[in-house]
Amino acid sequence: MRRASDGGRCVALVLIAAVWAGGIVLAQDRRRDDYRIGVQVRMVTLDVTVLNEAGQRVDALKADDFRVYDEGVLQELALFQPADLPISLGLVIDTSGSMRERLNLVNEAVLAFLKYSNPENQVFVVDFAHDEAELLLDFTQDRDDVKDAILERMLAGGGTPLWDALYLGLEHIARGKYERKALVVISDGEDKDSQYGFPDVLAKARNSDVQVYFIALQKRRADTLFDLDDVSRDAAGREMSDLADLSGGRLFVPEDLQELDRVTADLATELRHQYRIGFHPTATPAQASLRRLDVKLTQPGSFKIYTRRGYFHPGR
């Protein structure tokens, strides 16, 4: 498998939050002695999608509508951006043998995704087939480069090293120039031939500020898009759902391949209608640890909130 080397961690957002266009910096003045010496001070940022009971986006919320809890303790928001911000994005596309007859429709859906995406996005492409994951195209903001890679260089065949492809994507996206980062994975979710396992990918995602979105090409009926038995399909679905939920992404399961264009276009639009919020942690744990996050709304009603479930704190 061809892997990208580990990239640098995201830089401290507190230094640049005040100059982001269209954002509201809610807490600018922080004294150096507010933090313990030796701890890298950074703003914890979250990209948040809010849906109502009907599954429609809720776009008119304000900073006061959000409550963020770090290990159950309410935090003061320091950043709020209801803006269409560019994103560093990885497309991870299954080109294994089972995709041979479906690849054209998948490619068309990816092009629909690009059409509705922010034109300033930078995109790279990973495909996985022939028993290995490959960085097919490095970061680019030229959509024609992405189209050429998808339409001319993708060849279906071989096994399905899904977890290797995801691990490669999580490593490479750390090199992206934008603070917002996401992976969009199109696959049936059943891994074969990977060197890495699902626990490896889950741990990698847990320590990354990357949203992972799955478009799962499978159904829970006899006429499945891919030939998965019930046990394999259920296991694949659980793993995809767990990874998406942990990272703040979502799992989409189209009813059939004809819905792919609509699903990818909706996802591209969703990524342009998220809320970006941030806070400075009030607690400093004695040791490095993963901290649990919860985001709630003060608005009455029933909402579904998608955002990552935690972050890594380096400790004292």
N, C-alpha and C positions, 0 to 999 in steps of 0.2 A: 504494500500500500504506500502511495506517495503522501507524505504528511507535511503540512506546513509547520515550521518551528513555532514554539510558544511566543506569542507577542507580548508586548508590554501591557501592563494593567492600565485601566483608564486613569487619566490624570485627575488631579483634585479639581472637582467641579466648582468648588467655592471660589476659585480664582477667576473663573470665566462667566459665572452665572449672571453677574451684574451687567454684562455687555451683550447678552443674547437678545437679538431683535424679537420684539413681540412678547417677551416674557415679563413677568412681574416678580421682582426680587423682594421678598417679604421680610427678610432679615439680613441686613447688609453688614452691620457693625458688630464684629466679633473680636474680643480681645484675645491676645495670644495666651494669657494665663487662664482662659476658659478651658483649655485642654491640657492634658498631661504631656510633659516633655517626652519625646521619643515615639509618640503615636502619630501616624500619618492622619492628619485631619482632612476629611473629605465630606462632601455633601452626599447623602444617599438619595439617589433619584429613582423614580418609578414612572413607567409609562403605563397609563391606566385606560382601559376601555370600559365604558359603562353602558349596559343595555337595560331596557325596561322589560316588563313582563311579556311584551309581544316580541321581544328579541330585536327591537329597534334601538339604534344608538341614541344616547342622551347627550346632546351637544351644547346645552346652554348653562352648564353648571359653573359655579364660581368657586374661588378658593375657600370661602367660608363653608361651602357645602361638604368639604372633605375632612375626614378625621383619620390620621395615621397613627398606628400604635406599634411601638417597638417593644417586643416581649411584654405586651399588655399595657405599656406606659404611653400615654398620649404625648405626641410630639408636636412642636410648633413648626408649621410649614414655613420654609425659607424660599421656596420657588414654586411658581404656578404658571404654567404655559398651556393655554388651550389652543395651540397653534399647529399649523401644518409644517412640521420641521423635517428636514431631510434625514435620511437614515442610511447607515451602512447595512447592506442586506446581502445574505447568502441564499442562493437558490440551490437546493439539494434535490436532485432529480434521479429517480429510479430508472435506470436504463437496462435492467436485467432482462433475461430472455423472455419472461412473461409479459414484458412491455412491448414486444416487437410489433404486434398488431395494433397497439393503442398509442404508440409514441407520437404519431402525428396529431392526435387530438390533445394529448398532453402538451405538446409544443405550442399548439394554438392557444391553449389556456394560459400558458406562461406568457405569451405575447400579449394576451388580454390584460394580464396582471401588470405588465410593463406599461401598457397604454394608460392605465388609470393611476399609476404610481407618480409620486413626486418626481419631476424631471431632474432634480438635483441629487437624487439618490445615487450612491455608488453601489455597484452590484458585482458580485463574483458568482461563479457557477461551479458546483461540484456535481459530478455524475458518478454513479456506481454501477458497474457491470463488469463482466469478464473477471469476476472474483477480486476486484480491487476498487477502492475509491480514488478518484483523480480530481485534482484541481484543473478543471477544463478551461476556465477563464479567470484571470486575476481581476482585482477591483478595476472597474471602469465606470465612467458616467456617460459613455457613448452607447446608446441603446442599439445602434446598428451592430456594434461589436457583440452585444449579448445575443441579438437575433442570429447573427452569423454562427456563433458558437452553438446555439441550440439547433438551428436548422441544418447546419452543414457538418458539424463535428460529432454529434451524438449518434452512437451506433448501439443498438440493443443486442444483448447476448450475455450469457454466463450467469453467475450467481447473484446474490443480493446482500452484499456487505453493508447493510444499512447503518449499523452502529459505527463502523469504521468511517463511513461518509459523514455522519453527524459529528464524530469526534474531530475529524479533519475540519469540518465547517466551524466548530466552536473554537478550534485553535486559530484558524485563519482570520476569523472575523475580529479578533483582538487587534489586528493591524488596521482596521477601519478608522477613518479620520473623524467620523461623527460619533457623538456620545450615544445616540440612539442606535441600537443594534438588534437585528432580528434574523432568524433563519426560517425559510419557508421550505418545507419538505413535502415532496409528492411521492408517495409510495404506498404499497399495501401494508407496510409495517412489519412484515415477517422477515426477520434477519436470517441470513445464511452466509457462512464463510467469513465472518468478521474476526479479526484478532481481538478487538475490544468487545466487552460485553455490555449489556444494558446498565449494570451498576456503575461501570466506568463512565459511561456517557452521562448518567444521572448525576454523579459526583462532579463531573466537569461542568455541567450546566448549573449546578447549585453554586459553584464558585464563579460564575460568569454573570455579567449583567446583560444577558441576551434573551430575548423572547423567542420561543420556538413554536412555530405554527406547523401543524400537520394537515395535509389534505390526503385522507385515507381512501384509497380506491378499493373499497370493500363494502359489502352490505350483509345484513343478517338474514338473508333469504337464500333460497336454493340457487337463484340466478346470480351468483356473486360475480363481481367484475374480475376477481382473481380466484383461482382454484384453491381456496383455503378451507380446511375442514373447520368445524365449529370450535374445537379446542384451540387451534392455531389462530383463528380469527379473534377469539375472545382474548387470548394472551396478547396478541399484537395490539388490540384496541386498548387494553389496560395500560400497556407500556407507553403507547403514544399519548394517552390521556394523562398519565402521571407526569410525563415529561413536560407536556404543554401546560398543565396546571401549575407545576412547580415554577416554571419560568415566566408565567404571566401570558403565555400564548393561548392558542385555542386549537381544538381538534374539529376539523370539518369532514363530514362523511357524505359525499354527494350520492344521490339516489342512483344516478347512472352517469356515464361519461359525457352525455350531452349537457349536463349541468356544470361541467368543469369551468367553462368560460364565465358563467355567472358567479361561481364560488370564488374564483381567483380575482375577478373584478371587485367583488364585495370586500375581499380581504385587502386589496390595494387601497380601496376607499377607507376602510377601517383604520389602516395604519396612518392615514392622513387626518384622522379625527380622534386622536387620543389626547388625554390630558397628561402633561408632564409635571410631576410634583416632586419636591425635594425637601429634605430636612437635615439638620445637623444632630446626630445622636446625642442624647443627654447623658447616656450611661457609657462608661468605659469598662468592659469586662476585664478581669485579671488576666485571662488567657485568650488567645485567638479562638473565635467561635463563630458558628452560624447563628444569626439572630432572626427570630420569627417576626414577620411583619403582617399586619392586618390593616386593610383600608375599608372604611365605612363611610356612608353618607348620612348627613343630617336631614336630608329631604324625606318627607313621608312617602311611602310606597315601597314596592318590591323591586329590587334592582339586582342585576348580576354584574359583579365587578371582576374584571380580569386584570391581574397584575402579578408580579413575582411575589413569592411567599416568604422571601428572606434575603439576607445579605451577609457577607463575610466581614467580620470586624477583626482587625489585627490584634486587639487587646493592648494591654499596657506595655 
